[in-house]
Amino acid sequence: MKGLTSFNNGERRLSGSSLVTGSEVAPQAGASCVITTDSEKSLVSRQASHVQQIELRSYVFLDSLQPQLAAYMGTVSQGFLPIPGDACLWMEVSPGMAVHRVTDIALKASNVRLGQMVVERAFGSLALYHRDQSTVLHSGDVVLDAIGSSVSRRTKPQVSWTEVIRAITPDHAVLINRQNRRGSMIQSGMSMFILETEPAGYVLMAANEAEKASNITVVDVKGVGAFGRLTLAGKEGDVEEAAAAAMRAIDQINRQ
């Protein structure tokens, strides 16, 4: 190879050249490069290949976390707690273990705080928070560039189920409250909006926009797993308004 001269292990570095394990690289005017050993080259190549194989399932940017959603996310967070008004970026990738690589890239790109990281076999999810929206978006851009993806290449959300149940019965309300202990309770006589999406993370956008639009109660928000599930409750008119806002949010993502 031009510019490379083979060396034995016992030979010393020659003047004006950089000796690397097994090879000498002659400097060229005006050129700079990162030099690795042969074994390091193959390692870097394999790592780059793995990063390029990461599939972006969900990419959800919330400009301002609403109070109830922020409180709910705090109950399931094992990292830094979000506060109302924080910007939030939720990403879901496949395979699940790849979320560690994505998290490392995002945290080194800016001073965002890691609020949540869920590692499943098929999918991995993480939540990043910061008061400054541009800080959160910057980390997201760096991740997208590193994995060779873009927002337009994320998996589009599909609505698997949506329904408004009016004047819920006492038995039904009690059972829901026993199953969902992290959010607010639903009371008998309230109306209930339920939404199921695939991929899961998009229910966070639906929940945030619904809370912006109407005076509702956040009962349950599950943004991990194969499907995302959202349960909201309130007066019939408020629930219908929140449901419309949630569906508009999902539709807007599909139009982008």
C-alpha positions in Angstrom: 0.0 0.0 0.0 1.4 3.4 -0.9 2.7 5.3 2.1 2.8 2.1 4.3 6.0 0.2 5.1 6.0 -3.2 6.9 7.8 -3.3 10.3 8.8 -6.1 12.7 7.7 -5.8 16.3 11.1 -4.9 17.5 11.8 -1.9 15.2 11.5 1.6 16.5 9.5 4.6 15.2 11.3 6.4 12.4 11.8 10.1 12.2 8.9 11.9 10.4 6.4 9.0 10.5 3.9 7.5 12.9 4.5 3.9 13.8 1.3 1.9 14.4 1.2 -1.8 15.3 2.5 -3.5 12.2 2.5 -0.4 10.0 4.1 2.9 9.4 2.1 5.8 8.0 4.1 8.5 6.2 2.6 12.0 6.8 1.3 13.9 3.8 1.2 17.7 3.6 -2.1 19.2 4.6 -3.6 15.9 5.5 -4.9 14.6 8.8 -6.4 11.3 9.7 -7.3 9.0 12.6 -5.1 5.9 12.6 -6.1 2.6 14.1 -4.5 -0.8 14.3 -5.7 -3.6 12.0 -7.8 -5.1 14.7 -9.2 -1.7 15.7 -10.2 -1.1 12.1 -12.3 -4.2 11.9 -13.9 -3.4 15.3 -14.8 0.2 14.2 -16.2 -1.2 10.9 -18.3 -3.7 12.8 -19.6 -1.1 15.2 -20.5 1.3 12.4 -22.3 -1.6 10.6 -24.3 -2.4 13.7 -25.3 1.3 14.2 -26.5 1.5 10.6 -28.7 -1.5 11.2 -30.8 0.2 13.9 -34.4 0.7 12.9 -36.1 3.9 14.1 -39.6 3.0 15.2 -40.8 6.0 17.1 -39.5 9.6 17.1 -41.8 11.8 19.2 -40.9 15.3 20.1 -43.1 17.0 22.8 -42.5 20.8 22.8 -44.0 21.2 26.3 -45.0 18.4 28.7 -48.4 19.0 30.1 -48.8 18.8 33.9 -50.6 15.4 34.1 -48.5 13.7 31.5 -45.3 14.9 33.2 -46.5 13.7 36.5 -47.5 10.3 35.1 -44.2 9.9 33.3 -42.5 10.7 36.6 -44.2 7.7 38.3 -42.7 5.3 35.9 -39.3 7.0 35.5 -36.2 5.5 36.9 -34.0 8.4 35.8 -34.3 12.1 36.1 -37.9 13.3 36.7 -39.6 15.5 34.1 -41.4 18.7 35.2 -44.3 20.4 33.4 -43.0 22.6 30.5 -40.0 20.5 29.8 -39.3 19.5 26.2 -39.3 15.8 25.7 -38.0 13.5 23.0 -39.2 9.9 23.0 -37.4 7.4 20.7 -38.1 3.7 20.1 -35.6 1.6 18.2 -35.2 -2.0 17.1 -33.5 -4.3 18.1 -34.1 -3.6 21.8 -30.4 -3.7 22.9 -29.6 -1.0 20.4 -31.2 1.5 22.8 -28.0 1.6 24.9 -26.0 2.8 21.8 -28.6 5.4 21.0 -28.7 6.6 24.6 -25.0 7.0 24.7 -24.9 9.0 21.5 -27.8 11.3 22.7 -26.3 12.0 26.2 -22.9 12.8 24.8 -24.3 15.2 22.2 -25.8 17.7 24.7 -26.7 18.1 28.4 -30.2 16.5 28.1 -31.3 14.4 31.0 -32.2 10.8 30.7 -35.6 10.2 32.3 -36.4 6.7 31.1 -34.9 3.7 29.3 -36.7 0.5 28.6 -34.9 -2.5 27.1 -37.0 -5.2 25.6 -36.0 -8.0 23.3 -37.6 -6.6 20.2 -37.8 -2.9 21.0 -35.9 -0.4 23.2 -37.2 3.1 24.3 -35.8 6.1 25.9 -37.0 9.5 27.1 -34.9 12.7 27.1 -35.8 15.9 28.9 -34.6 19.5 29.0 -36.1 22.9 29.5 -34.6 24.1 26.2 -36.3 22.6 23.1 -33.2 23.2 20.9 -31.0 21.1 23.3 -33.4 18.2 23.0 -33.7 18.5 19.3 -29.9 18.6 18.9 -29.4 15.3 20.6 -32.1 13.9 18.4 -30.4 15.2 15.3 -27.1 13.7 16.3 -28.7 10.3 16.9 -30.5 10.3 13.5 -27.2 11.2 11.8 -25.3 8.4 13.6 -27.8 5.7 12.7 -28.3 6.9 9.1 -31.9 7.7 9.6 -34.3 10.7 9.6 -37.6 11.7 11.0 -39.3 10.9 7.7 -38.1 7.3 7.9 -39.6 6.6 11.3 -42.4 4.0 11.4 -45.7 5.7 10.7 -48.2 5.3 13.5 -51.3 3.1 13.0 -54.4 3.4 15.2 -55.3 -0.2 16.3 -58.3 0.8 18.4 -60.1 3.9 19.4 -63.4 4.4 21.3 -65.3 6.7 23.6 -67.4 5.0 26.3 -70.0 7.2 27.9 -71.2 7.1 31.5 -69.0 4.3 32.7 -70.5 2.0 35.3 -69.2 1.7 38.9 -67.9 -1.9 38.4 -66.0 -1.0 35.3 -64.5 2.1 36.9 -63.3 0.2 40.0 -61.6 -2.5 37.9 -59.8 0.1 35.8 -58.6 1.9 38.9 -57.3 -1.3 40.3 -55.4 -2.1 37.1 -53.9 1.3 36.6 -52.3 2.6 39.8 -49.9 5.2 38.4 -52.4 7.7 36.9 -55.5 9.4 38.2 -58.7 7.4 39.0 -61.7 7.3 36.8 -65.1 7.8 38.5 -68.4 6.1 37.7 -70.5 8.3 35.4 -67.5 9.7 33.6 -66.9 9.2 29.9 -63.7 7.4 28.9 -61.6 7.7 25.7 -59.2 4.8 24.9 -56.6 4.7 22.1 -54.2 2.0 21.0 -51.4 2.7 18.6 -48.6 0.9 16.9 -45.7 1.6 17.5 -46.3 2.3 21.1 -44.5 5.7 21.6 -47.0 7.7 19.6 -49.6 7.6 22.4 -47.4 10.2 24.3 -48.0 12.7 21.5 -51.7 11.9 21.6 -51.9 12.3 25.4 -50.0 15.6 25.4 -52.1 17.2 22.7 -55.3 15.9 24.3 -54.4 17.5 27.7 -53.6 20.7 25.9 -57.0 20.8 24.2 -59.4 19.8 27.0 -60.0 19.5 30.8 -59.6 15.7 31.1 -58.1 13.3 33.6 -55.1 11.1 32.5 -55.8 7.6 33.7 -53.2 5.5 31.9 -50.4 6.1 29.3 -48.4 3.1 28.2 -45.8 4.0 25.6 -43.7 0.8 25.6 -44.2 -2.7 24.1 -45.8 -3.7 20.9 -48.8 -1.4 21.3 -49.2 1.9 23.1 -52.4 2.5 25.1 -53.9 5.7 26.3 -56.9 6.1 28.7 -58.5 9.5 29.4 -61.6 10.3 31.4 -63.8 13.3 32.1 -67.1 14.9 31.2 -68.5 13.7 27.9 -67.9 16.9 26.0 -64.4 17.3 27.3 -63.5 13.7 26.4 -64.8 14.1 22.9 -62.7 17.2 22.5 -59.7 15.5 23.8 -60.3 12.5 21.6 -60.4 14.7 18.5 -57.1 16.4 19.5 -55.4 13.1 20.1 -56.5 11.8 16.7 -55.4 15.0 15.0 -51.9 14.6 16.5 -51.6 11.0 15.1 -52.9 12.2 11.7 -50.4 15.1 11.7 -47.5 12.7 12.3 -48.6 10.6 9.3 -48.8 13.7 7.1 -45.2 14.9 7.9 
